[in-house]
Amino acid sequence: MSTMTPALIILLTFTFSSFVRCCVDGVNNKPIIGILSQELSHVMSSRYRDYNAYIAASYVKLIEGSGARVVPIRIGQDESYYRNIMNQINGILWPGGSAPFNTSKGYADAGNTIYKIAKEMNDKGDYFPIFGICLGFELLTYVTDVTNRTKHRTPCSAEDIALPLEFTNGYNSSKMFADASVDIKNILATKRVTANSHHFCVTQNDLKRAKIFNKFRILSVNHDKEENEFISSLESVNYPFYGLQFHPEKNLYEWKIGHGYPHSANAVLIAEYFGNFFVNEARKNCHTFSSEQEEISSLIYNYKPTYTGLHGLRLLQCYFFK
């Protein structure tokens, strides 16, 4: 026989229902984003030897600043791990960095598994977005080449430069920019507000050689220091998968001197635009954790960021994982 009072039953029922019901009229007002970790760089490995993966804190802050919470996603796990976590979160961000694509059970292998699961979800009507930034942008094109998974990136000279976007015809009708204000589009097209920090580029010819050109809408291009054209933003034709070759999070949260990160008021506005865009895409997904305790134990709040900028790294703060 239950010993709970009616008032306690009502309280518990209200608490559980308010936890489970994150979507109202199809909009999720409690979105949770997974951020994929990656292998430590050579410089990191020499100083943080007790760890095997990290996430730059600037990506976490970008998502939190747009009204969502973050769950770190580990590399080197089996498919069941990724399926389980993706069934409980609302979207995934693939961050930039320097992880190789040919390491077994690393960033690229995890991304490939996530991509396959996300495609399955969307094909079944379960809206699940992916957002790739810099290396994550390159990873998106890499795993789309499902037959070969070949590295079709081109070496380029686009490190530490801020550029305006060169929009392509039809970008206005894209999902990424259709709802952008005139001011945001003008800033992107005329001001040096996109922080580029990459020595590989993906070109339209690269996508054609990989036979995946028709899988994407090319929304903007740019030119590197040697005037070579590269793709700077794109989106999948068939899925809510998006990629930026530049770094919006650096405009807000990375302050290492000498790397060309724009911090003007305009640069802040466009960074916020991309963070808000992706989180709003994740609001279309109504996944929730199976329990409040599992949600709490999965969040990034369980980890402490390290002040890596103090030790000379260009990333000011990072979360490390064993």
Secondary structure, 3 states (H helix, E strand, C coil): CCCCCHHHHHHHHHHHHHHHCCEECCEECCCEEEEECECCCHHHHHHCCCCCEEEEHHHHHHHHCCCCEEEEECCCCCHHHHHHHHCCCCEEEECCCCCCCCCCCCHHHHHHHHHHHHHHHHHCCCCCCEEEECHHHHHHHHHHCCCCCCCCCEEEEEEEEEECCEECCCHHHCCCCCCCCHHHHHHHHHCCCEEEEEEEECCHHHHHHCCCHHHEEEEEEEECCCCCEEEEEEEECCCCEEEECCCHHHHHHCCCCCCCCCCCHHHHHHHHHHHHHHHHHHCCCCCCCCCHHHHHHHCHHHCCCECHHHHCCCCCCEEEEC
